[in-house]
Amino acid sequence: MSKNENNGNSIKLFKGKSLAATIATVLLFAAVLTFAIYEGTKNTVTMTANGTTEEVKTHADTVGSFLEEQEITVTEHDFLSHSTDTAIENDVAIEWEQAQQYAVTVDGEATSAWTTDNTVAGVLKKADIEITEHDKVTPALEEEIDPATPIAVEKAYEVTILDGVEEKKVWSTSTTVADFLKHHNITLGELDRVEQKMDETVLPGSKVKVVRVEKVTDVVEGAVKFAAETKKDDKLLKGQKKVVQKGENGLVKKTYEVVKENGKEVKRNLTSEKVVKQPKKQVTAVGTKTVVASVSRGKSTTSSTTEAAPKKKAAPVQAAAATSEPSGGREFYVSATAYTASCTGCSGITATGINLKANPGLKVIAVDPNVIPLGSKVWVEGYGHAIAGDTGGAIKGNKIDLFVPNRSDALAFGRKQVKVKILN
């Protein structure tokens, strides 16, 4: 082959390669241009997914198709800033946050809630659980949590507390009596007690009773009753009494330990007793002297014997007629009636020991010893000399009762105003 022929072939080969390069360049330019045009027609979406933000170019015409393009599945509990059928025009910002499931127990009953709000309050709101100021929520309402952290709710209920005598209603959650008292700032003294057991659970509508107990010392002064002693006295007429030593009460100081519950005394123990002043006994003389009355020459005479002397039965004698008024003596007027030894309620023995049944002729009158002393010699108008030797339940003050031997004489005497003289 000649040199010219070789050059011709080389030129032809160069022209072929140049054409191919030109075509390739054109095609590349067209592709780049097409790509540029394609990319230029895309919308820019600022996508925030679970807190992470990035810009994405897309030809998706709706939010829903864009999410499908990004392989994001949205559930009913998720947060999506736009509805899925929202059209994408120009640039747009879309926010999506995936909901998470949180476990909740209410008074021991389990439930759950799907939400994007990670605060305790938000989870409970999503679960439609209403919380009052008295309910106990763990963790606290304002705390942020993750799905692994359970939420516990204890609903409050009304409980009555009786603290001593003060009763009030308070709110409580399920707890023991000990924790309940601590929560309500109720402290117990050393002697105080609670009616319920401290580890007992406080139930709705129950009543917690706190008994306030105190011990106090009480010192009481009281009288010590004096003793009474009697002595026989043969100088006093039988039936007469005379206080020869007046009694005086003593004084004792008693110390008590008193236990009070809610302010009321429930127990009292005597711890000590001291006599501050000794009592003085009262001595009373009791008369043993008996009087036997007789009438001689119109006048009464008396003799006395003591109980130690043997008694002799006095012989019946007849009363002399009423004598004339004697001179001297204290005189006054009284209302007089008459009685017999056998009258209703009468024993026949006078207060001074005179046996009237055995001596129907004696002149004896019943008197009030405060007016006419027993044993006194007296003169009674229309009756004569006599002895004040008896008493009577109805004979009080200026009244006397005259002894007569029979009932007819007593009835005939009736009631009279008479003069009396006390002669000794």
Secondary structure, 3 states (H helix, E strand, C coil): CCHHHHHHHHHHHHHHHHHHHHHHHHHHHHHHHHHHHHHHCCEEEEEEECCEEEEEEECCCEHHHHHHHCCCCCCCCCEECCCCCCECCCCEEEEEECCEEEEEEECCEEEEEEECCCEHHHHHHHCCCCCCCCCEEECCCCCECCCCCCEEEECCEEEEEEECCEEEEEEECCCEHHHHHHHCCCCCCCCCEECCCCCCECCCCCEEEEECEEEEEEEEEEEECCCEEEEEEEEEECCCEEEEECCECEEEEEEEEEEEECCEEEEEEEEEEEEEECCECEEEEEEEEEEEEEEECCEEEEEEECCCCCCCCCCCCCCCCCCCCCCCCEEEEEEEEEECCCCCCCCCECCCCCECCCCCCCCEEECCCCCCCCCCEEEECCCEEEEEEECCCCCCCCEEEEECCCHHHHHHHCCEEEEEEECC
